Amino acid sequence: MALKIITDSASDIPKWVIEEYGLHIIPTPVVIDDKDYFDGKTIFPEEFYDILRSGKDIKTYHINSQMFYDNFLSYAKNGDELIYICFSTGIAGTYNAANIAKAELLEEYPDFDLTIIDSKCASMGFGLATYYALKMQKAGASKEEIIEAINWYCDHMEHIFTVKTLEYLLKGGRISKTSAVAGSLLDIKPIIQVNDLGALEPIEKVRGRQKSLKRLVEIVGERGKDLTNQVIGIVHGDDAETMEAVKEMLKDTYGCRHFIDNYVGCAIGAHTGPGIIGIVFLDEESPYKHYTN
């Protein structure tokens, strides 16, 4: 019996964190030419973006209740306490599917202690919340403190993204064909956030790639607190060079020192395309720094 913290692959947590904490990641499904693959298990971002560029038919669907049942079962059998930090309900149906699996398991294992947290975050947003929770657990925090902290981190997590091409937002129905054509002609790059409901929301339009990246960095300064000391998450869609340039901008502008970076995984990358750049950060100074520093 032990307390376990897990999440899913849409969190875009880097491999080194998974290995350091022995973190269980539930893989998100992705369908390529009608064949199912699982993000981080049978397909990886390094190859996925090449497949995406090739024009193959790619779809995604959220982790279903049977998948959750299978992933939760060993913890129920072992009598573990489990915290699952979940992809936002504003983007996918993951949370509801996880709760269906929980209800089924409680019929068989009525003492199973499973807490499912709707992060209302995407990508490294709930990846960072998971990372902080793991650090707190290692530092000796109680389950109640960890759950309280996860909710705080998720509530105060800012996400801002921009894309290199509008093609994939069009394919996914996020923008109209008229907007995509006009935007491509004018080299328009949307600035997208995850709002308070956990949904993707375009907030600005900027002309040109470099101006869009500069605007991301400006927004970090407008919204972020304690930027020098907090961990900044940066994700990219197979464009590590641009990600490193953005990291340097953050260092030079705000003195940021601590970063976690990774690919945008298949779950989100399929709908945003190669070249996406995202920054996630806190809009308040953490009251849990004594655990995570």
C-alpha positions as CSV (number, residue, x, y, z in Angstrom):
1,M,0.0,0.0,0.0
2,A,1.4,3.4,-1.0
3,L,0.4,6.8,-2.4
4,K,0.8,6.9,-6.2
5,I,0.6,9.9,-8.5
6,I,0.0,9.3,-12.2
7,T,-1.0,11.2,-15.3
8,D,-1.4,10.7,-19.0
9,S,0.8,11.4,-22.0
10,A,-1.0,14.6,-23.0
11,S,0.9,16.2,-20.1
12,D,4.0,16.1,-22.3
13,I,6.2,15.3,-19.3
14,P,9.8,14.7,-20.4
15,K,11.4,11.3,-20.1
16,W,13.9,12.3,-17.4
17,V,11.0,13.2,-15.0
18,I,9.3,9.9,-15.8
19,E,12.5,8.0,-15.0
20,E,13.5,9.9,-11.9
21,Y,10.1,9.4,-10.2
22,G,9.1,6.1,-11.8
23,L,6.0,7.9,-13.1
24,H,3.2,5.9,-14.6
25,I,1.9,7.6,-17.8
26,I,-1.3,6.5,-19.4
27,P,-0.8,6.7,-23.2
28,T,-3.2,8.7,-25.3
29,P,-4.5,7.0,-28.5
30,V,-3.7,8.3,-31.9
31,V,-5.0,6.7,-35.2
32,I,-2.8,6.8,-38.2
33,D,-4.3,5.4,-41.5
34,D,-6.9,3.6,-39.4
35,K,-4.4,1.9,-37.1
36,D,-4.3,2.6,-33.4
37,Y,-1.0,3.8,-31.8
38,F,-0.3,5.0,-28.2
39,D,1.6,8.2,-27.5
40,G,4.8,7.5,-25.8
41,K,4.4,3.7,-26.0
42,T,4.1,2.6,-29.6
43,I,4.7,6.0,-31.3
44,F,6.9,8.9,-30.2
45,P,6.9,12.6,-31.2
46,E,10.3,12.3,-32.9
47,E,8.7,10.1,-35.6
48,F,5.1,11.4,-35.3
49,Y,5.9,14.8,-36.8
50,D,7.5,13.3,-39.9
51,I,4.3,11.2,-40.3
52,L,2.2,14.3,-39.8
53,R,4.1,16.2,-42.5
54,S,3.7,13.2,-44.9
55,G,0.0,13.9,-45.1
56,K,-1.2,10.6,-43.7
57,D,-4.7,10.5,-42.2
58,I,-4.3,11.1,-38.5
59,K,-7.1,11.3,-35.8
60,T,-7.1,11.2,-32.1
61,Y,-9.5,10.1,-29.4
62,H,-9.4,10.4,-25.7
63,I,-8.5,7.6,-23.4
64,N,-11.7,5.5,-22.9
65,S,-13.1,4.0,-19.7
66,Q,-11.8,0.5,-20.5
67,M,-8.2,1.8,-20.9
68,F,-8.6,3.6,-17.6
69,Y,-9.9,0.5,-15.9
70,D,-6.9,-1.5,-17.1
71,N,-4.5,1.2,-15.9
72,F,-6.1,1.7,-12.5
73,L,-6.7,-2.0,-11.8
74,S,-3.3,-2.9,-10.4
75,Y,-3.5,0.0,-7.9
76,A,-6.9,-1.1,-6.7
77,K,-5.7,-4.7,-6.3
78,N,-2.7,-3.5,-4.4
79,G,-4.7,-1.3,-2.0
80,D,-2.8,1.8,-3.1
81,E,-4.0,5.4,-2.8
82,L,-4.0,6.9,-6.2
83,I,-4.1,10.5,-7.6
84,Y,-4.7,10.8,-11.3
85,I,-4.0,14.3,-12.8
86,C,-6.2,14.5,-15.9
87,F,-6.2,16.4,-19.2
88,S,-8.7,19.3,-19.2
89,T,-12.4,18.6,-19.6
90,G,-12.5,21.7,-21.7
91,I,-10.6,19.9,-24.5
92,A,-11.3,16.2,-24.2
93,G,-13.7,13.7,-22.5
94,T,-10.9,12.1,-20.5
95,Y,-12.2,13.1,-17.0
96,N,-15.6,11.5,-17.6
97,A,-14.1,8.3,-18.9
98,A,-11.8,8.1,-15.9
99,N,-14.8,8.5,-13.5
100,I,-16.7,5.7,-15.3
101,A,-13.7,3.4,-14.7
102,K,-13.5,4.5,-11.1
103,A,-17.2,3.6,-10.5
104,E,-16.7,0.2,-12.0
105,L,-13.6,-0.5,-9.9
106,L,-15.4,0.6,-6.7
107,E,-18.0,-2.1,-7.3
108,E,-15.2,-4.7,-7.1
109,Y,-12.8,-2.9,-4.7
110,P,-15.0,-0.7,-2.5
111,D,-12.0,0.6,-0.5
112,F,-10.1,1.8,-3.5
113,D,-9.0,5.4,-2.8
114,L,-8.8,7.1,-6.1
115,T,-8.8,10.9,-6.6
116,I,-9.3,12.1,-10.1
117,I,-8.3,15.8,-10.7
118,D,-9.6,17.7,-13.7
119,S,-6.5,19.9,-14.3
120,K,-8.3,22.2,-16.7
121,C,-4.8,22.3,-18.2
122,A,-3.2,21.1,-21.4
123,S,0.3,19.8,-22.4
124,M,3.1,20.8,-20.0
125,G,0.5,22.8,-17.9
126,F,-0.6,19.7,-16.1
127,G,2.8,18.2,-16.7
128,L,4.2,20.9,-14.4
129,A,1.5,20.3,-11.8
130,T,2.3,16.6,-11.8
131,Y,6.1,17.4,-11.4
132,Y,5.4,19.7,-8.5
133,A,3.2,17.0,-6.9
134,L,5.9,14.4,-7.3
135,K,8.4,16.7,-5.7
136,M,6.1,17.3,-2.8
137,Q,5.5,13.6,-2.3
138,K,9.3,13.0,-2.2
139,A,9.7,15.9,0.4
140,G,7.1,14.2,2.7
141,A,3.9,16.1,2.1
142,S,0.7,14.4,3.0
143,K,-1.9,13.3,0.5
144,E,-4.3,16.1,1.5
145,E,-1.5,18.7,1.0
146,I,-0.6,17.3,-2.4
147,I,-4.2,17.3,-3.6
148,E,-4.6,20.9,-2.4
149,A,-1.4,21.9,-4.1
150,I,-2.3,20.2,-7.4
151,N,-5.5,22.2,-7.5
152,W,-3.7,25.4,-6.7
153,Y,-1.1,24.9,-9.4
154,C,-3.7,24.0,-12.0
155,D,-5.8,27.1,-11.1
156,H,-2.7,29.4,-11.4
157,M,-1.2,27.8,-14.5
158,E,-1.0,30.0,-17.6
159,H,-0.6,28.5,-21.1
160,I,0.2,30.5,-24.2
161,F,0.9,29.0,-27.6
162,T,1.4,30.0,-31.2
163,V,1.5,27.9,-34.3
164,K,3.7,28.0,-37.4
165,T,1.0,27.0,-39.9
166,L,-2.8,27.3,-39.8
167,E,-3.3,24.1,-41.8
168,Y,-3.8,21.8,-38.8
169,L,-6.1,24.2,-36.9
170,L,-8.3,24.2,-40.1
171,K,-8.2,20.4,-40.4
172,G,-9.3,20.1,-36.7
173,G,-12.2,22.6,-37.2
174,R,-10.6,25.2,-34.9
175,I,-10.7,27.9,-37.6
176,S,-12.8,28.4,-40.7
177,K,-11.4,27.9,-44.2
178,T,-11.9,31.7,-44.9
179,S,-9.8,32.5,-41.8
180,A,-7.1,30.0,-42.7
181,V,-6.8,31.3,-46.3
182,A,-6.7,34.9,-45.2
183,G,-4.4,34.2,-42.4
184,S,-1.9,32.4,-44.6
185,L,-1.9,35.2,-47.1
186,L,-1.2,37.8,-44.4
187,D,1.1,35.5,-42.4
188,I,-1.2,35.7,-39.4
189,K,-0.1,33.7,-36.3
190,P,-2.7,33.3,-33.6
191,I,-1.9,33.5,-29.9
192,I,-3.8,30.8,-28.1
193,Q,-4.4,30.3,-24.4
194,V,-6.0,27.7,-22.2
195,N,-8.8,29.7,-20.5
196,D,-10.3,29.4,-17.0
197,L,-12.7,26.7,-18.3
198,G,-9.8,24.7,-19.6
199,A,-10.6,25.3,-23.2
200,L,-8.4,26.5,-26.1
201,E,-9.1,30.1,-26.9
202,P,-7.5,32.4,-29.5
203,I,-6.8,35.8,-27.9
204,E,-4.7,37.7,-30.4
205,K,-3.5,37.7,-34.0
206,V,0.1,38.7,-34.8
207,R,1.7,39.0,-38.3
208,G,4.9,36.9,-38.7
209,R,6.6,34.1,-36.8
210,Q,9.2,36.3,-35.0
211,K,6.6,38.8,-33.8
212,S,4.4,36.0,-32.5
213,L,7.3,34.5,-30.5
214,K,8.1,37.9,-29.1
215,R,4.5,38.4,-28.1
216,L,4.5,35.1,-26.2
217,V,7.5,36.3,-24.2
218,E,5.8,39.6,-23.5
219,I,2.6,37.9,-22.2
220,V,4.8,35.9,-19.8
221,G,6.0,39.2,-18.4
222,E,2.5,40.6,-18.2
223,R,1.0,37.6,-16.4
224,G,3.8,35.8,-14.6
225,K,5.1,36.3,-11.1
226,D,8.4,35.3,-9.5
227,L,9.7,34.4,-13.0
228,T,13.3,34.2,-11.9
229,N,12.6,31.5,-9.4
230,Q,9.8,29.4,-10.9
231,V,10.1,26.6,-13.3
232,I,9.0,27.6,-16.8
233,G,7.7,24.9,-19.1
234,I,8.4,25.2,-22.9
235,V,7.0,22.8,-25.5
236,H,7.6,22.6,-29.2
237,G,6.3,20.8,-32.3
238,D,9.6,19.4,-33.7
239,D,11.3,22.8,-33.6
240,A,13.9,22.6,-30.8
241,E,15.9,25.4,-32.4
242,T,13.0,27.9,-32.0
243,M,12.3,26.6,-28.5
244,E,15.9,27.3,-27.5
245,A,15.7,30.8,-28.9
246,V,12.5,31.5,-26.9
247,K,14.3,30.1,-23.8
248,E,17.1,32.6,-24.4
249,M,14.6,35.4,-24.8
250,L,13.0,34.5,-21.4
251,K,16.5,34.3,-19.8
252,D,17.5,37.7,-21.2
253,T,14.2,39.5,-20.5
254,Y,13.2,38.2,-17.1
255,G,16.2,36.3,-15.7
256,C,14.4,33.0,-15.9
257,R,16.7,30.2,-14.7
258,H,14.7,27.0,-14.4
259,F,13.1,25.3,-17.4
260,I,11.4,22.0,-18.3
261,D,11.0,21.4,-22.0
262,N,9.7,18.7,-24.3
263,Y,7.9,18.0,-27.5
264,V,4.2,18.6,-27.8
265,G,3.0,15.0,-28.0
266,C,0.7,13.4,-30.5
267,A,-2.5,14.2,-28.6
268,I,-2.2,17.9,-29.2
269,G,0.4,18.0,-32.0
270,A,-2.0,16.3,-34.4
271,H,-4.3,19.3,-34.2
272,T,-1.6,22.1,-34.1
273,G,1.0,20.8,-36.5
274,P,4.8,21.0,-36.6
275,G,6.2,24.3,-35.3
276,I,3.9,24.9,-32.4
277,I,5.6,26.7,-29.5
278,G,4.1,26.9,-26.0
279,I,5.0,28.4,-22.7
280,V,3.5,27.5,-19.4
281,F,4.1,29.3,-16.1
282,L,2.5,30.4,-12.9
283,D,0.6,33.7,-12.4
284,E,1.3,33.8,-8.6
285,E,4.2,32.9,-6.4
286,S,3.7,29.4,-5.1
287,P,2.8,28.9,-1.5
288,Y,4.3,25.4,-1.7
289,K,7.9,26.5,-2.6
290,H,9.2,25.1,0.7
291,Y,8.4,21.6,-0.7
292,T,9.5,22.1,-4.3
293,N,12.7,24.2,-4.1
